[in-house]
């Protein structure tokens, strides 16, 4: 099975670290550090995705030097380099249209998601695209005011409310038909691609699984990821069944 890792971003929210390292090569763990990207690649191999393309852009040479041809991870790696930023989906135009579903994943997430089970779900559902979905709670630290047609008349007042959302995990399965919505050289985000598919009648489904997930985009998230990875390395790199046994949805 084939996978594509999106690793071209500059990681501006993690500066100054990312002045010298691309975000996917940021190390996780204190005792035996491992780059985020290596964790992702080893997980892909474990779930049967051994034909992997990495789309790079920023500090490409460091990623290629570290990962090489992928043999040390048990996969076949090749690379596509963005000359100019193409958004989270535009870089897929650097790859020939595939003949089977492709897993597309951000190269800066820490998760115990079972990619193989997600791939099976996609096939069974007959979807054109599948998005991995994760629950998040957002607390507003202020009193929220509500209004009707008259913006000066209060219709509701909630003190520090909490809202529940399902968010994208940055993991997708795309059928070959997704490439029909892409134009070489044209920047496009993943939400734009998926909305274009959905509004033209293509089935876009969401996959939910009890797992752990963290987007390593900010300094506090990176600190959390280091602690979690050190404490529960086996859940991320061990047997597939350990992902559910060791880590709950909100752990």
TINUDREN-975245 format. One record per residue (C-alpha): residue in one letter; x, y, z. Coordinates in steps of 0.02 Angstrom, whole numbers, m for minus. Layout:
BEGIN
{type->A, c1->X, c2->Y, c3->Z}
...
END
This chain:
BEGIN
{type->X, c1->0, c2->0, c3->0}
{type->X, c1->57, c2->176, c3->m39}
{type->X, c1->70, c2->327, c3->77}
{type->X, c1->118, c2->508, c3->53}
{type->X, c1->194, c2->611, c3->195}
{type->X, c1->172, c2->800, c3->187}
{type->X, c1->334, c2->874, c3->255}
{type->X, c1->358, c2->1037, c3->162}
{type->X, c1->303, c2->1167, c3->290}
{type->X, c1->419, c2->1291, c3->377}
{type->X, c1->351, c2->1259, c3->552}
{type->X, c1->348, c2->1445, c3->594}
{type->X, c1->255, c2->1417, c3->758}
{type->X, c1->400, c2->1312, c3->823}
{type->X, c1->535, c2->1442, c3->793}
{type->X, c1->676, c2->1461, c3->839}
{type->X, c1->696, c2->1270, c3->833}
{type->X, c1->640, c2->1263, c3->652}
{type->X, c1->770, c2->1389, c3->597}
{type->X, c1->893, c2->1244, c3->595}
{type->X, c1->781, c2->1089, c3->581}
{type->X, c1->625, c2->1056, c3->477}
{type->X, c1->480, c2->1021, c3->594}
{type->X, c1->466, c2->835, c3->544}
{type->X, c1->644, c2->808, c3->605}
{type->X, c1->612, c2->882, c3->778}
{type->X, c1->660, c2->746, c3->904}
{type->X, c1->538, c2->662, c3->1022}
{type->X, c1->591, c2->592, c3->1190}
{type->X, c1->735, c2->628, c3->1308}
{type->X, c1->811, c2->456, c3->1339}
{type->X, c1->819, c2->393, c3->1160}
{type->X, c1->765, c2->536, c3->1045}
{type->X, c1->679, c2->495, c3->881}
{type->X, c1->625, c2->622, c3->748}
{type->X, c1->438, c2->641, c3->726}
{type->X, c1->456, c2->591, c3->544}
{type->X, c1->541, c2->427, c3->591}
{type->X, c1->398, c2->385, c3->709}
{type->X, c1->273, c2->414, c3->567}
{type->X, c1->372, c2->308, c3->443}
{type->X, c1->393, c2->165, c3->565}
{type->X, c1->206, c2->168, c3->601}
{type->X, c1->167, c2->163, c3->416}
{type->X, c1->280, c2->13, c3->392}
{type->X, c1->198, c2->m76, c3->538}
{type->X, c1->26, c2->m58, c3->458}
{type->X, c1->83, c2->m116, c3->286}
{type->X, c1->119, c2->50, c3->197}
{type->X, c1->291, c2->16, c3->127}
{type->X, c1->288, c2->123, c3->m30}
{type->X, c1->309, c2->299, c3->38}
{type->X, c1->333, c2->468, c3->m46}
{type->X, c1->386, c2->619, c3->56}
{type->X, c1->338, c2->790, c3->m12}
{type->X, c1->467, c2->915, c3->47}
{type->X, c1->501, c2->1100, c3->29}
{type->X, c1->590, c2->1179, c3->176}
{type->X, c1->764, c2->1113, c3->218}
{type->X, c1->736, c2->968, c3->99}
{type->X, c1->916, c2->910, c3->103}
{type->X, c1->910, c2->872, c3->289}
{type->X, c1->756, c2->763, c3->270}
{type->X, c1->828, c2->668, c3->122}
{type->X, c1->995, c2->643, c3->210}
{type->X, c1->916, c2->575, c3->368}
{type->X, c1->786, c2->461, c3->287}
{type->X, c1->885, c2->403, c3->136}
{type->X, c1->800, c2->271, c3->29}
{type->X, c1->699, c2->206, c3->177}
{type->X, c1->782, c2->36, c3->192}
{type->X, c1->830, c2->66, c3->374}
{type->X, c1->643, c2->86, c3->411}
{type->X, c1->587, c2->m62, c3->305}
{type->X, c1->504, c2->46, c3->170}
{type->X, c1->542, c2->115, c3->m3}
{type->X, c1->558, c2->304, c3->5}
{type->X, c1->558, c2->430, c3->m136}
{type->X, c1->542, c2->618, c3->m133}
{type->X, c1->453, c2->760, c3->m222}
{type->X, c1->510, c2->937, c3->m189}
{type->X, c1->399, c2->1091, c3->m197}
{type->X, c1->490, c2->1234, c3->m282}
{type->X, c1->356, c2->1353, c3->m217}
{type->X, c1->230, c2->1318, c3->m78}
{type->X, c1->79, c2->1225, c3->m147}
{type->X, c1->m30, c2->1212, c3->7}
{type->X, c1->m76, c2->1053, c3->100}
{type->X, c1->m147, c2->967, c3->m54}
{type->X, c1->m64, c2->1052, c3->m203}
{type->X, c1->96, c2->953, c3->m179}
{type->X, c1->3, c2->795, c3->m229}
{type->X, c1->13, c2->857, c3->m409}
{type->X, c1->198, c2->813, c3->m402}
{type->X, c1->146, c2->631, c3->m397}
{type->X, c1->73, c2->537, c3->m544}
{type->X, c1->m111, c2->494, c3->m525}
{type->X, c1->m113, c2->328, c3->m431}
{type->X, c1->m214, c2->174, c3->m475}
{type->X, c1->m267, c2->134, c3->m296}
{type->X, c1->m314, c2->229, c3->m137}
{type->X, c1->m170, c2->324, c3->m57}
{type->X, c1->m146, c2->369, c3->126}
{type->X, c1->m94, c2->552, c3->146}
{type->X, c1->m28, c2->606, c3->315}
{type->X, c1->49, c2->762, c3->391}
{type->X, c1->228, c2->730, c3->443}
{type->X, c1->212, c2->816, c3->612}
{type->X, c1->79, c2->721, c3->709}
{type->X, c1->93, c2->599, c3->853}
{type->X, c1->m45, c2->469, c3->854}
{type->X, c1->m87, c2->288, c3->887}
{type->X, c1->m213, c2->282, c3->745}
{type->X, c1->m221, c2->115, c3->655}
{type->X, c1->m190, c2->166, c3->474}
{type->X, c1->m227, c2->m8, c3->411}
{type->X, c1->m400, c2->m11, c3->490}
{type->X, c1->m435, c2->161, c3->417}
{type->X, c1->m385, c2->99, c3->245}
{type->X, c1->m503, c2->m50, c3->263}
{type->X, c1->m644, c2->67, c3->318}
{type->X, c1->m616, c2->174, c3->163}
{type->X, c1->m630, c2->25, c3->46}
{type->X, c1->m783, c2->m49, c3->131}
{type->X, c1->m875, c2->117, c3->130}
{type->X, c1->m834, c2->149, c3->m53}
{type->X, c1->m783, c2->327, c3->m13}
{type->X, c1->m689, c2->442, c3->m132}
{type->X, c1->m600, c2->517, c3->18}
{type->X, c1->m592, c2->478, c3->204}
{type->X, c1->m537, c2->596, c3->342}
{type->X, c1->m476, c2->535, c3->512}
{type->X, c1->m580, c2->625, c3->643}
{type->X, c1->m540, c2->663, c3->825}
{type->X, c1->m644, c2->741, c3->966}
{type->X, c1->m582, c2->903, c3->1044}
{type->X, c1->m653, c2->1008, c3->1185}
{type->X, c1->m627, c2->1196, c3->1176}
{type->X, c1->m656, c2->1302, c3->1332}
{type->X, c1->m690, c2->1487, c3->1314}
{type->X, c1->m615, c2->1581, c3->1462}
{type->X, c1->m740, c2->1724, c3->1451}
{type->X, c1->m925, c2->1752, c3->1469}
{type->X, c1->m1000, c2->1728, c3->1296}
{type->X, c1->m1140, c2->1846, c3->1244}
{type->X, c1->m1274, c2->1798, c3->1119}
{type->X, c1->m1379, c2->1914, c3->1011}
{type->X, c1->m1524, c2->1902, c3->890}
{type->X, c1->m1565, c2->2019, c3->747}
{type->X, c1->m1534, c2->2171, c3->857}
{type->X, c1->m1348, c2->2173, c3->903}
{type->X, c1->m1385, c2->2279, c3->1057}
{type->X, c1->m1511, c2->2162, c3->1139}
{type->X, c1->m1442, c2->2014, c3->1239}
{type->X, c1->m1527, c2->1847, c3->1204}
{type->X, c1->m1410, c2->1734, c3->1303}
{type->X, c1->m1260, c2->1737, c3->1420}
{type->X, c1->m1147, c2->1585, c3->1450}
{type->X, c1->m1007, c2->1591, c3->1577}
{type->X, c1->m847, c2->1506, c3->1512}
{type->X, c1->m937, c2->1380, c3->1402}
{type->X, c1->m857, c2->1223, c3->1330}
{type->X, c1->m887, c2->1169, c3->1151}
{type->X, c1->m859, c2->998, c3->1073}
{type->X, c1->m793, c2->977, c3->896}
{type->X, c1->m734, c2->839, c3->781}
{type->X, c1->m570, c2->896, c3->702}
{type->X, c1->m463, c2->830, c3->561}
{type->X, c1->m313, c2->730, c3->619}
{type->X, c1->m215, c2->771, c3->463}
{type->X, c1->m233, c2->592, c3->400}
{type->X, c1->m328, c2->555, c3->240}
{type->X, c1->m363, c2->415, c3->117}
{type->X, c1->m387, c2->480, c3->m61}
{type->X, c1->m451, c2->382, c3->m209}
{type->X, c1->m367, c2->414, c3->m379}
{type->X, c1->m517, c2->524, c3->m426}
{type->X, c1->m450, c2->657, c3->m304}
{type->X, c1->m312, c2->696, c3->m429}
{type->X, c1->m444, c2->752, c3->m555}
{type->X, c1->m475, c2->902, c3->m443}
{type->X, c1->m294, c2->958, c3->m439}
{type->X, c1->m202, c2->1070, c3->m561}
{type->X, c1->m11, c2->1058, c3->m575}
{type->X, c1->74, c2->1212, c3->m503}
{type->X, c1->m84, c2->1276, c3->m420}
{type->X, c1->m86, c2->1294, c3->m231}
{type->X, c1->m234, c2->1214, c3->m143}
{type->X, c1->m270, c2->1164, c3->36}
{type->X, c1->m337, c2->995, c3->89}
{type->X, c1->m503, c2->1072, c3->149}
{type->X, c1->m524, c2->1153, c3->m22}
{type->X, c1->m491, c2->989, c3->m111}
{type->X, c1->m610, c2->890, c3->m2}
{type->X, c1->m747, c2->1022, c3->m15}
{type->X, c1->m729, c2->1023, c3->m204}
{type->X, c1->m750, c2->834, c3->m206}
{type->X, c1->m898, c2->837, c3->m86}
{type->X, c1->m993, c2->975, c3->m176}
{type->X, c1->m979, c2->883, c3->m342}
{type->X, c1->m1056, c2->725, c3->m271}
{type->X, c1->m904, c2->627, c3->m218}
{type->X, c1->m926, c2->532, c3->m54}
{type->X, c1->m814, c2->603, c3->83}
{type->X, c1->m823, c2->500, c3->243}
{type->X, c1->m748, c2->520, c3->417}
{type->X, c1->m661, c2->383, c3->513}
{type->X, c1->m667, c2->381, c3->703}
{type->X, c1->m562, c2->268, c3->812}
{type->X, c1->m517, c2->266, c3->996}
{type->X, c1->m337, c2->325, c3->992}
{type->X, c1->m218, c2->461, c3->1046}
{type->X, c1->m178, c2->611, c3->935}
{type->X, c1->m80, c2->771, c3->948}
{type->X, c1->m33, c2->897, c3->815}
{type->X, c1->145, c2->952, c3->857}
{type->X, c1->128, c2->1131, c3->796}
{type->X, c1->158, c2->1240, c3->948}
{type->X, c1->288, c2->1245, c3->1086}
{type->X, c1->169, c2->1180, c3->1221}
{type->X, c1->110, c2->1039, c3->1107}
{type->X, c1->290, c2->991, c3->1071}
{type->X, c1->329, c2->985, c3->1257}
{type->X, c1->176, c2->874, c3->1286}
{type->X, c1->226, c2->760, c3->1142}
{type->X, c1->399, c2->735, c3->1218}
{type->X, c1->324, c2->682, c3->1385}
{type->X, c1->195, c2->566, c3->1308}
{type->X, c1->321, c2->485, c3->1191}
{type->X, c1->444, c2->450, c3->1332}
{type->X, c1->310, c2->376, c3->1444}
{type->X, c1->221, c2->270, c3->1314}
{type->X, c1->342, c2->235, c3->1174}
{type->X, c1->274, c2->58, c3->1153}
{type->X, c1->101, c2->124, c3->1114}
{type->X, c1->171, c2->220, c3->965}
{type->X, c1->303, c2->97, c3->905}
{type->X, c1->249, c2->m71, c3->975}
{type->X, c1->117, c2->m197, c3->923}
{type->X, c1->m40, c2->m125, c3->838}
{type->X, c1->m154, c2->m189, c3->977}
{type->X, c1->m57, c2->m89, c3->1108}
{type->X, c1->m122, c2->74, c3->1035}
{type->X, c1->m295, c2->43, c3->1106}
{type->X, c1->m244, c2->m50, c3->1262}
{type->X, c1->m122, c2->80, c3->1325}
{type->X, c1->m200, c2->244, c3->1271}
{type->X, c1->m379, c2->303, c3->1281}
{type->X, c1->m467, c2->431, c3->1173}
{type->X, c1->m439, c2->575, c3->1294}
{type->X, c1->m278, c2->512, c3->1374}
END
